[in-house]
Amino acid sequence: MRDPLAGLPPRLLRTPEAARFLGISLRTLEKHRTYGTGPTYRKIGGRVVYAVDDLLDWSAIGARKSTHDENAGTVFPARPLTPQERGER
C-alpha cells in the first residue's frame, strides 16, 4: 500500500501543539527554546513551529532500556547549561 503522506513536507506544530505532543507544559517548551536545550524549531513569519520529526528526534535522545543504560543520551532540563554540560572544559 502506498503511503499517502509520501512526498509531503513534515507536519509543523505550533508551540502549544508541540508541548502537548511531548507531554510537557507550554512554558517548559518555551524555556527549552530560550536556553537552547530543546528540539529544533523554525520561525516562519514570526511564528515558531516544530516539525514532528524534530520532536521525535529530540525525545529519542533520552531513550533508554534500563536505569544503567550507559549509551543513553541526556535530555537536559529547561535551564542554562553549565560549561561541563555544554562539553566545555
N, C-alpha and C positions, 0 to 999 in steps of 0.2 A: 504494500500500500504506500502511496506517495505521501510525503509529509506536506500538509497544506501550508505550513509556515516556511518551507524551504525557499530561500532566496529573499525573504522579507527581512528588513532590519530588525535588530533586537527590540523587544518591548521596553519602553522607557517609563519609569515610575517617578512621580514627584516625591518629595521628601516624606510626607505623611504615609503614602502608599509603601514606600521603601522601608520605613520604620516598622510598619505593620507586617510586611513580608518577612523581616528579620526577627520580629518579636521583641523589639526594643522600643523605647519611647522616642518620640519625635525629638525631644530635647537632647537625648543621648546621641542620636544620629547627627544632629547639628553640631554638638561638641566634637564628635569624631571628625567631622569635616573641618572645623576650626583648627584642631590640633594636628591634623594630617594622619590620624590613626585609623581612619575609616575606609570604606570602599571607595573606589574610583567613581567620580561623578563628572557630569558635564554641565556647562552653563549654556543654555540656549535662550537667547533673547532675554537675559536677566533671570531666567528660571533655572533652578537646579534640578537635574534629573539623573536618575541612576538606571543603568542597563541591568536587567535581571541577571545576565551572565556575570557581571561585575559583583553583584551582591552575593551570588552563589560562590564565586571565587574567593571573595573576602571571608565569607563564613567558613569555607573549607580550610582556611589556614589553621583554625583551631580544632580540626577533626582529629580524633584520637581513638584508639581501640582500648586503652586502659589508662589508669592514672599514672602508670610507669612508662608510657609510650615516649621514648626519647626522640623519636623522629617527628613528633608533633610540633607545629609552629605555635606562635603566641599571638592571640588577638588581644592587643593591649587595651586597657581601659581608656575612656574618653578623658584624657588629661595630657598635659605636656609630658613628653618623654624625657627621661634622664639621658645624659650622654652615653651611658652604658647600654641603655635600651635602643638608642639610635645606632649603636655599633661603633661609637667613637671611643677613643682611648683617653 
